[in-house]
Amino acid sequence: MDLKPASQRCKPGAMEPARYAVHAETSRGRLHPEPEAATRSPWQRDRDRIIHSSAFRKLQYKTQVFVNHEGDFYRTRLTHSIEVAQIARSVARALGLDEDLAEALALAHDLGHPPFGHAGEEALNLAMKPYGGFDHNAQSLRVVTLLESRYASFDGLNLTWETLEGLVKHNGPVRNPPGYIADYNERQKLDLGTHAGAEAQVASVADDIAYHSHDLDDGMRARLFGPDDIAHLPVVGEAVRAARIASLDVPPPRLRHETIRRVIDAMVTDLLAETQRRLAKLAPKDADAIRRSKQPVVAFGPAMAEANQAIKDFLHSRMYRHWRVNRMSTKARRLTEELFRLLHQEPSLLPDDWRARAGEAGTQRAATTVGDYVAGMTDRYAMDEYRRLTDLSVSG
C-alpha cells in the first residue's frame, strides 16, 4: 500500500509529473497556513473549494452571449467552465502537468463575471469608471480572497499561491494591475511581471478553444448562421467538409456536433504539438523556468493562431453584433447601469448586510460594495431586482 501523502502520489493511469509542472513539495502555500489534507493534494483541495463556493453555483444562471431565459440549450458560464475544465485536464495530462491545478483554474476563471455576459461587464465598467472601473479578472480575485465567507478563520477560500497566481496571470504578465489586484499583491506577492505556470497557460488556451468552438455551436443552434456560412473559415471549413461526409445518413443536427468536435480536436492537436516544440526548445528545469520565459510556453502554432483569430472575427461580426443579440445586449446594459446608479445613490435600498458595508451614498465605499453586489447577481436575479426597484406593482 502506498502510504505517501496524496499530494505526492501519482494517480492511477497517470504519468509521472514533468519537472516543469507544479509540485506540492515546492508550493508557496496559502496566505493563512493550514494543515495539509490527508486525502487530497493542495490543488484538489482548491478545486473542491471552488466547486462548493456560492459564486460557482451562480454561474449556472449567468450567460455567455444569450440571456438566461432565451433557451435551455445555450451555454452558461457554468457549462462553459466545465467544458474548459475538460479540455484543460486532457491537455495537462498529455503534457505531464498537474491536471488538478489546471482544472481548478478552468473552473474559477469566470467567477468574477457579472450578469448578462459582455454587455453586463461593459455596463458595470462604465458605471464604475469614476471609482476605478470594473475588471472581471480582478473581481475573480476578490471573490476567492474576500467575498466568499465560508470559513471562521479568514475571508475568501484561502487558495494556494499557485492557484491565485494562475487566476490573475492566465492571460500573461500583468503590467498595469487593476486596483484590487495591486492591493492584494501588497499582501501576498504574485510575481505579476512574469508569466503564470504552465497549468494556468493551459487553462487560458482551453478557454479560447471552448469559447470559440461552442459559440459556433450556439450560433448555429440559434440560426444566426449555418454550416455554409462558416465553410470559408480556416480549420472550421475543413471540419464542416469532413462532418458532411460522416453525416450523410444521419439527421441534420448531427452535422453541427460532428463539426464542432472536429474543430476542438484540430485545435487541441495543434496546441499539443506547438507546446511540445516550445518545451523542447526551452528545456525548463522547473515551473519557475516556465514563468521566467519571454513568451508563453503553451500556445497554438502560427497557422492555428491565425485561424483562431479568423474564427473570433467571424463570431464578433456575425454573432456578438447580430441584431438579435444587439437588442438584448442594449437592454442588459441599460438594466445593469440603472441598477448600479439606483443602489449607489441610495444604499438604503440594499439588503441589510450589504447596506452596512456600503456606508454613505455616492462614495467610493458605496461604489465598491454595489459593484460587488451587482457583479454577484445572476441574469434572473438582476432582472427581478430591477423590477423590485422600479415597478410599483412588485413588492420589495
N, C-alpha and C positions, 0 to 999 in steps of 0.2 A: 504493500500500500504506500502511495506517495504521500508523505507527511509534510512536504514543503507547504508554506503558506500559499493561498490561492493566487496571490499576485506573482508567484514565482513558478507556478505550474504551467506547462504547455497544455492547451486544450486538446482533447481527443481529435485526431484528424488534422490538426494544425501543424504547420512547420515551426521550427524554432524561430523566434523573432529575429529580424535583421538587426545588425549592430546599430543602424541608424534609426531604428524605431525607438519610441519612448520605453523606458524600463522602470518598473516600480521602485527598484532599489536606488535609482538616481532621481526620483521625483523630487520636485522642490516643495512638495507638501501642500498644506492648507493654511490659510490665514489664521484660523483658530485650530490649534493642534487637536487631533482626535486619535484614539487608538485605532489601529488598522482592523478591518473586518476579517474574521477567520475564514469566511466562505467566499469572499469577493475581492477582486483586485480594486485598486483605487478608482479605476475608470469604469468598472462595472457599477461601483457604488455611485459615482457621479451620474451615470446613465439612469440608474434607478431613482435617484433624487429628482432628476429632470422629469422623468415619466410620471412621478407621483405629485408633481407641482401643480398648483392651480392654473398657472399660466399655460402649461402644456395642455391641460384638458380644454381650455378655452379655444385652442387652435381649431377645434372641431367646428366652431361656428365663426371662424374668421376666414375670409375668402382671399383667393389669389387675384382673379380677374372678374368673375361673375359674383354678384351679391348673393348671399346665402339662400334666399328664397327663390332664386331663379331655377333651381333644379337640384335634385339629389345626386346626380352623377358627376357634376363638375368638381374639380379639385378644391379642397380647402387647405388651409395652412397645415392642418394635422395630416391629411392624407399625403400632401406633398412632402412633409417632413419624414414620414415613414418611408416613402419611396426613395428619398435622398439617402436615408439610413441604409436601405437595402443595397443600393449601388455602392455606397461608401464602404460597407462591410466587405463586399465582394472584391473591390479594388484593393482595399487594405490587406485582405488575406493573400491576394496574388503577389503583393509587393513585400510580404513579410512584416507588415506594420501591425500595430495594436488595433485590432478590429473594434474593441470596446470603446476606446477613445474616439476613433473615427465615428462610431455610431452615436456616442454621446453628443459630439459636436453637431452632427447632422440633425439630431432631434432637438437641439437647443437653438439652432441658428435663426429661427424665426420667432422666438419668444417675445421679442420687443416690438413686433409689428402691431400697429393699431388696426381697428376695423376697416373694412372696405378697401383692402389692398393698397395699390399705389396711390389711388385717389385720396384715401384717408390719411396716408403719410404726408402727401403733398399739402393737404389742407392743414394738418396739425403743425407742420413745419412753418407754414405761412403765418398761422395764428400765433405761434410762439416766437416768431422772428425777433421781436423786441426783447425777448427773455432768453436768448441763446439758441432758439430754434429747436427742432426735434430731429433726432437721428435714431433709426431703429436699431442700429448696432450698439450705440450707447445705451439705448433702452433695454436691450437684451442683457447687458451687463448690470444695469440697475435691477432688473428682475431677479437675477440669480445671486446678487450680492447684497440686496437691500429690501426689495419689495415682498419677496416670499417670506412669510412669517410662520415657520413651521417648527422652529426649534427654540428651546428655552434659553440656550446659551449665546445665541448670535442671530443677527438678521441674515436673510438670504439662505442659500443652500450650502455655503462653505465648500464649494467645489475646489478641486485641486488646481494648482498653479497652471498645469499643462492644459486643462480644460478652459480656464479663464483666458489664457494666452491665445488659444486657438479660436475662441469665440470672438475676441477682439480683433485678431490679426488674420482671420481666414482669407481675407482679400489682399493680404500683403502688409508691409510695414505701415504704421500709422504715423505719418509725419506731422499732421496738424490735428491732434486728437480733439474730439468734441469735449465739452465741459466735464461731463461726468467721468469719461474715460481718463482725462487728465487728472481729475481729482482723485480717482481711485488709484491711479498709478503712483500717487504720492504715498499711499498707504501700503501698497504691495506692487513693487516694480514688475512690469510685464514685458520689459525689453521692447518697447514699442517700435524702435527703429530697425528691428530685424524681422525677417520672415518668421512665420509660425512653423511648428514642426510639420513633418510630412503628413501626419494624420489629419491635421487641420486643412492642409492643402488638398488632400483627397476629398474631404467633406465639401470644400468650396467648389471643386470641379464637378463633383457628383450633383451639387445643387444646380449647376448650369445644365448638365445632361438631363436631369429630371425636369427642370423648369421648361426648357425649350421643347423637348420631345413630348411632354404631356400637355403643354399649351397647344401644340399641333393637334394632339388628340382632342382636347376640349374644343378647339376652334372648328374642327371638322364635325364634332358631335353637335355643336351649336349651329352648324351650317353657315358659318361666316365665310368659309371657303371649303373646297373639296379637293380630292386627290389630284385632279387635273391642274388645280391652281398652284400646287406645291411641287409638281413634277419637274419644274425647271431648277429647283434648288439643289445645290451640291449635297451629296450624301442622301438627302431625302428623296430626290428623284430616282436614284438607284434603288432605294428601299421600296418605293412605290412600284417600280417595274418588277422587282423580284416578288413583291407581295401579290401583284396581279397574277403572275404565273402560278403562285402557290394557292391562290384563292379562286381559281376558275370554277370549281364545282361546289363552292360553299356560299352561304348567304353573304350579301354585300357588306354588312357591318364588320365582318371579319377582316376585310381588306384594311380597314383602319388599324386594327390591332396588329395585324401582320406587318404593316408599315412601321408602326411605332417601335415594335420590339427590334426590328432590323436597324432602325436609327440608333437606338440605345446600344445595341451590340457593336455597331460600327464605331461609335464614339468611345466606348469602353476599350475596345481592342486597340484603337489608336492611342488612347491615353496611356495604356499599359506599355505599349511599345516605345513611345516618346519618353515616358518617365524612366523606364529601364535604361534607355540610352543616356539620359542625363545623369542617372545614378552611376552608371559605369564611368562616365567622364569625370564626375566629381569625386567618386570613391570616398564617400563620407564615412568617418570612423565612428560617429555617434550622432545623436539627434541634434546637438548643438552645431555640428557642421552643416546640417540642412538649414538651420536658422541663419547661419552666417553667410550662406551662399548669396551671390549677387543677383541671382534670378530664381524664380520658383523652380523647384525640382519636379513637382507634379504638374504636368501640363500636356496640352494637345501638341501634335506636330504642326508645322506651319500651314499645311493644306487643310487640316481639320479645324484649326483655329479660324481660318478664313471662312470655311463652311459654316462654322458655328455663328460667326458674325452675320453671315448672309441670312441664316435662319432667324436670328434676333431681329434683323432689319425688317424681314418679311412680317414677322409677328407684330412688330411695332406698327407697321402701316396697315396691315390687314385685320389685326385683331384688337390690339390695345387702343387703336384710334378708329375702330369701326363705329359707325354712327349709333348702333345699339349700345355698345359699351360706353361711348361718349355720353349718351343721355344718362345712364345710370351713374357714371363717374361724376358728372356735374352735380347731380342730386346728392351724391355721397359727400362731395367736397363741401357743399353748402351746409349740409347737416352737421358735419364734423366741425367746421368753423363756427357755426352758430352754437353748438354745444359748448365749445371751449369759451366763447365770448360770454354766454349767459352765466356759466359757472364761475368764470374768472371775475366777472363784475359783481356776482352775488354768491360768494362761497357758502352763505347760509342755506342755499338750496342743496348742498351736498349732504349725503348721509352723515350721521354723527361722527364716525371715526375719521372720515375724510375731512369734515369741516374743522375738526380740531387741529389737523395737520396744516390746513390752508392758511389760517391766520387772517390778516386783513385783505379786503378786496383790492384787486388791481396790483398787488405786489409780486415780486419775484417768487416769493414763497408760495403764494396762491397759484401762480402760473405753473410752477413745477408740480404742485400737488394735483391741479386739474389736468395737467398733461399726463401724469401717471394714471389718473382715474379714467380719462378718455382712452388712452392707449390700451388699457386693460380690458376695454369693452369688446364684446363680440358684435358682429353686424346686427344681430337681432336685438341685443340689449341696447345698443346705441339708438336704434330706431324707436324702441319702446321708451327709452329715457327722453328722447326728443319730444315724443308725443306727451309724456307726462309733464314736461316743462312748458309746452306751448299750446296744448289743447285743453280748453276749459272743461270739456266733457269727459276727460280722462283724469281719474283720481291719482294723487301722488303716491 
